Each structure stands twice: as C-alpha cells, then as structure tokens.
Amino acid sequence: MKAATEFDAIVIGAGSVGNPTAYFLAREGFRMLVLDELSSSGQGQNKAAIGGVRATHSDPAKIRLCQQSLEIFSHWKESTGTDIGWKKGGYCFPAFTEKVETTIKGLLPVQKKFRLNIDWLDAEGIQKVVTGISPDGLRGGTYSPDDGQVSPLLAAESFTREAVRLGAVYRYREPVKSLVLNGNAVVGVRTEKGEYRAPTVINASGVNATGLCQMAGLNIPILPDSHEGGISAPVQQFLDPLVVDLRPGPEGKTINFYFGQDANGQIIFCYTPKVPISGTNRNSTYEFMPIIAARLVEVIPRLKNLTIRRVWRGLYPMTPDGSPVVGKAPNVEGFVLGVGMCGQGFMLGPGVGLNLASLVAHGKPVVDREVFDLLSPARDLYAGKKEALK
Ligand SMILES: Cc1cc2nc3c(=O)[nH]c(=O)nc-3n(C[C@H](O)[C@H](O)[C@H](O)COP(=O)(O)OP(=O)(O)OC[C@H]3O[C@@H](n4cnc5c(N)ncnc54)[C@H](O)[C@@H]3O)c2cc1C
C-alpha cells in the first residue's frame, strides 16, 4: 500500500498535454497525481486554443501524433459518452496567390506519403466546400475532410473526469516549486504543501517548462509569444471546414490567420501578430479586432453581419525550431517531457499523451521510434529545419 504522497507517476500541468497523458497512464493502471497552479483543469493555454485539430502538417512526427489525436477525439463520445464538441468539418487552405498555391502544393507529397486524406481542389471545388468564400483571385486550395474541431474546455474537463474515474488525483492551486532529485534521477516534486514522490515525473507545464527543466540540469528553451483569438455569437451552421488563409495581411508576414464555425454555430478565429509579441502579457490589443474583422469579411463577405462576443490573448509555447519536445529527458532518469507545443498543443495533446504513456509504461512509443525521435529532447533545438506549418 502506497503512502498518500506516493504515486506511480506525477504530471506537472493539467493542460492540453498533461490531461491526456494522465488519462492514458491511469488507463495503464498507474496511480497518477496531476498538479496545476491554476484553479481547475485546462485553464492555462489550453483554453486559449480555438480547437482546430488536423493531421495535415509537413513534419512526419506531427502528422502521426495528430492522426492519433484525431482518432481519439473523433471516437471520444462513443468511448466515454461525453460530447466534447467534435465536428468533422475538415481543414481548407485556400490559395489566393501563386506563392500560397506553390507552398501548399509543395506539402502534398509528404502528406500523401502518410496517406492523409487531402487533395488540391480548383476554385470551383473550394467554393463548394467553403460556403460563401470570395471568388476574387481564388485559384483553388487544399481540403482535408477528415480533420476537425473540438472544444478545448470540454475536452480538458472530460479527460480529467475520465482520469479521476480511473483513480488519478488532481490537486489545483498547487504550483510545483522544485523537483526532488536523487543523483541524476528525478524522484518527485515539491510544492508549498509538501513533497510528492514517484519514479516518473512528466513535465507538461506549457510556457513554464524551461524553469522546471533547468532544475534537472536541462536547457530546453521554451519561448512564449502571444496570439489573439475571438468568438462570435452563434449563427446557423453554414461553414464546415476550418479555413487557413496564408496570405500576409496587415497583421503579419507569417501563416496564421484561421477561423471556423464550432459545433455550437459560433465563428471562432485567431491570427499571428505582425511582429511576434514575446513574453507572457495576456492583455488584448486594440489592433486585433479591426484587423481580424477586415480579414474575415475579405475571405467570406457574409461574415460582415457577425456579432463578436469575446476576444482573448494567449501564448504559444515556442521552440527555436518550431517543433515540440517530447520524450525522456537525456541523462536524467525518471524525467519525461511533453513541452514546446507551439501553436498546436491542443491537437497534439492526445497523441502526445498516448505515446508518452506507452513510453513510460512499456518503454516504447506507439508510433515508430524513428518518427517519435524527431521530437526528441536530445536533439539540437537550434539546428533543425523550421516546420512549414507551425
Ligand atoms: C489564440 C490561440 C489559438 C490557438 N489555437 C489552437 C488550435 O486551434 N489548435 C491547437 O492545437 N492549438 C492551438 N493553440 C495553441 C495551444 O493553445 C497550445 O499549444 C497548448 O495549449 C499548449 O499545451 P500545453 O499542455 O503545453 O500547455 P497548457 O495547456 O498551458 O498546460 C500547462 C499547464 O501547466 C500548468 N503549470 C505551469 N507551471 C506549473 C507549475 N510550476 N506547477 C503546476 N502547474 C503548472 C499551467 O497552469 C497549465 O494549466 C492556440 C493558442 C492561442 C493562443
């Protein structure tokens, strides 16, 4: 019989990655402890996400992990009885310029190699998929009908409930202040309320991950930058896919302006700001709404009648090479990382959790080792090629 402060594994962070990881380990029969500094589950960057879930990436590891996430999210209601807002509407990347057409067509061979259900459609085809899209300059686009959307808040709550049902213990408002070390092994954590012991400690602390890694002697730079999102009042369902417009708008040169209609009929949207805003300030800016409103109406003119309900600003836990850091920490026993999720931690969460649970419980990930190791914490984070669709 274990003492109340002894567990088989401890997860630091009840977020996009921590909750599924705790759930899958609890399913393996592990006695789990999850600690979070906030007052309930999914209240970190998880709740800033707009809930897009796609396997259509350019990096093989992200493709495989997100394929698994899609499998988990899309069958969640069947397996648990809980509706987490899954909507299989696909993703569409429309091309309004030659440059965007070349970029997205260039990704198709690797996406096809992984048997992703994605194709190039001509302008007419895209107009059928994205109701009301402006035909001005539209050249065509890619469409992947198996991708979709989920509510991040409902998902966090449901993963937590299922993990607790399997015996996991959640403690909120209890930040981890330090790691308990024994030689080169992590054997527990300390909070203001005391010490908890476990042979495995999983760092899933999102934008705070660097400090916890440093306590184990690891240099894993996670550099938060901020992004804004918003949501409208509900309107009748008309828009199936999440739409990603890669054209540089007044707000930026990079690729992230995307929006969709969630399962409740609300239009949900976000973009990457002009100059990356580093740091952890989460006050909304005054530029966001005017810019996003113009862009939404440019892509789908009928959106001019929307009522916006709420906006917010959240953080991407970025890495220097734009890819997550997932796996056993190098040269530190018992310390596992699921960090650096960049702009895709919500969609990666279940796939990362499933593989980390298998790694801890069975010594190997579910996906091919070669593919999994592309995200290895032992890689040189400054050497890699930048992910095309981060
Ligand atoms: C506007 C916007 C839109 C986005 N849209 C999408 C999207 O459509 N799809 C997608 O996949 N991603 C999206 N993202 C990105 C996504 O939100 C993040 O990548 C993801 O939430 C990161 O997951 P995480 O588990 O690493 O961090 P989090 O979900 O933040 O979880 C980390 C948890 O650790 C806790 N914690 C931190 N330090 C400690 C400590 N010392 N002790 C205890 N607890 C601690 C935090 O309180 C938090 O709950 C979006 C982000 C933004 C800002």
The ligand as an SDF file (V2000), in Angstrom:
LIG
                    3D

 53 58  0  0  0  0  0  0  0  0999 V2000
   -5.2330   32.2950  -29.8240 C   0  0  0  0  0  0  0  0  0  0  0  0
   -4.7330   30.8820  -29.7930 C   0  0  0  0  0  0  0  0  0  0  0  0
   -5.3200   29.9170  -30.6250 C   0  0  0  0  0  0  0  0  0  0  0  0
   -4.8620   28.6090  -30.6160 C   0  0  0  0  0  0  0  0  0  0  0  0
   -5.4980   27.6840  -31.3970 N   0  0  0  0  0  0  0  0  0  0  0  0
   -5.0710   26.3840  -31.3930 C   0  0  0  0  0  0  0  0  0  0  0  0
   -5.7420   25.4190  -32.1740 C   0  0  0  0  0  0  0  0  0  0  0  0
   -6.7110   25.6980  -32.8760 O   0  0  0  0  0  0  0  0  0  0  0  0
   -5.2760   24.1270  -32.1330 N   0  0  0  0  0  0  0  0  0  0  0  0
   -4.1940   23.7830  -31.3700 C   0  0  0  0  0  0  0  0  0  0  0  0
   -3.7930   22.6170  -31.3950 O   0  0  0  0  0  0  0  0  0  0  0  0
   -3.5620   24.6950  -30.5990 N   0  0  0  0  0  0  0  0  0  0  0  0
   -3.9610   25.9900  -30.5950 C   0  0  0  0  0  0  0  0  0  0  0  0
   -3.3110   26.9020  -29.8270 N   0  0  0  0  0  0  0  0  0  0  0  0
   -2.0880   26.5110  -29.0930 C   0  0  0  0  0  0  0  0  0  0  0  0
   -2.4270   25.7700  -27.8080 C   0  0  0  0  0  0  0  0  0  0  0  0
   -3.2720   26.5570  -27.0130 O   0  0  0  0  0  0  0  0  0  0  0  0
   -1.1440   25.4350  -27.0290 C   0  0  0  0  0  0  0  0  0  0  0  0
   -0.1610   24.9220  -27.8950 O   0  0  0  0  0  0  0  0  0  0  0  0
   -1.4050   24.3780  -25.9630 C   0  0  0  0  0  0  0  0  0  0  0  0
   -2.4840   24.7320  -25.1390 O   0  0  0  0  0  0  0  0  0  0  0  0
   -0.1700   24.1160  -25.1230 C   0  0  0  0  0  0  0  0  0  0  0  0
   -0.4520   22.9880  -24.3370 O   0  0  0  0  0  0  0  0  0  0  0  0
    0.3940   22.6750  -23.0210 P   0  0  0  0  0  0  0  0  0  0  0  0
   -0.2140   21.4720  -22.3870 O   0  0  0  0  0  0  0  0  0  0  0  0
    1.8320   22.6580  -23.3620 O   0  0  0  0  0  0  0  0  0  0  0  0
    0.1510   23.9630  -22.0950 O   0  0  0  0  0  0  0  0  0  0  0  0
   -1.1130   24.3570  -21.2000 P   0  0  0  0  0  0  0  0  0  0  0  0
   -2.3760   23.9060  -21.8080 O   0  0  0  0  0  0  0  0  0  0  0  0
   -0.9320   25.7870  -20.8750 O   0  0  0  0  0  0  0  0  0  0  0  0
   -0.8850   23.4710  -19.8930 O   0  0  0  0  0  0  0  0  0  0  0  0
    0.1880   23.7040  -18.9990 C   0  0  0  0  0  0  0  0  0  0  0  0
   -0.3690   23.6990  -17.5850 C   0  0  0  0  0  0  0  0  0  0  0  0
    0.6990   23.6960  -16.6720 O   0  0  0  0  0  0  0  0  0  0  0  0
    0.3520   24.4820  -15.5600 C   0  0  0  0  0  0  0  0  0  0  0  0
    1.6040   24.8520  -14.8910 N   0  0  0  0  0  0  0  0  0  0  0  0
    2.6080   25.6240  -15.3850 C   0  0  0  0  0  0  0  0  0  0  0  0
    3.6140   25.6920  -14.4980 N   0  0  0  0  0  0  0  0  0  0  0  0
    3.2530   24.9260  -13.4360 C   0  0  0  0  0  0  0  0  0  0  0  0
    3.8950   24.5860  -12.2000 C   0  0  0  0  0  0  0  0  0  0  0  0
    5.1140   25.0370  -11.8790 N   0  0  0  0  0  0  0  0  0  0  0  0
    3.2060   23.7850  -11.3470 N   0  0  0  0  0  0  0  0  0  0  0  0
    1.9570   23.3250  -11.6350 C   0  0  0  0  0  0  0  0  0  0  0  0
    1.3290   23.6320  -12.7860 N   0  0  0  0  0  0  0  0  0  0  0  0
    1.9820   24.4080  -13.6770 C   0  0  0  0  0  0  0  0  0  0  0  0
   -0.4340   25.6240  -16.1560 C   0  0  0  0  0  0  0  0  0  0  0  0
   -1.2630   26.2420  -15.1910 O   0  0  0  0  0  0  0  0  0  0  0  0
   -1.2230   24.9200  -17.2600 C   0  0  0  0  0  0  0  0  0  0  0  0
   -2.5170   24.5160  -16.8510 O   0  0  0  0  0  0  0  0  0  0  0  0
   -3.7660   28.2370  -29.7830 C   0  0  0  0  0  0  0  0  0  0  0  0
   -3.1920   29.1760  -28.9460 C   0  0  0  0  0  0  0  0  0  0  0  0
   -3.6620   30.5010  -28.9420 C   0  0  0  0  0  0  0  0  0  0  0  0
   -3.0230   31.4800  -28.0130 C   0  0  0  0  0  0  0  0  0  0  0  0
  1  2  1  0
  2  3  1  0
  2 52  2  0
  3  4  2  0
  4  5  1  0
  4 50  1  0
  5  6  2  0
  6  7  1  0
  6 13  1  0
  7  8  2  0
  7  9  1  0
  9 10  1  0
 10 11  2  0
 10 12  1  0
 12 13  2  0
 13 14  1  0
 14 15  1  0
 14 50  1  0
 15 16  1  0
 16 17  1  0
 16 18  1  0
 18 19  1  0
 18 20  1  0
 20 21  1  0
 20 22  1  0
 22 23  1  0
 23 24  1  0
 24 25  2  0
 24 26  1  0
 24 27  1  0
 27 28  1  0
 28 29  2  0
 28 30  1  0
 28 31  1  0
 31 32  1  0
 32 33  1  0
 33 34  1  0
 33 48  1  0
 34 35  1  0
 35 36  1  0
 35 46  1  0
 36 37  1  0
 36 45  1  0
 37 38  2  0
 38 39  1  0
 39 40  1  0
 39 45  2  0
 40 41  1  0
 40 42  2  0
 42 43  1  0
 43 44  2  0
 44 45  1  0
 46 47  1  0
 46 48  1  0
 48 49  1  0
 50 51  2  0
 51 52  1  0
 52 53  1  0
M  END
$$$$
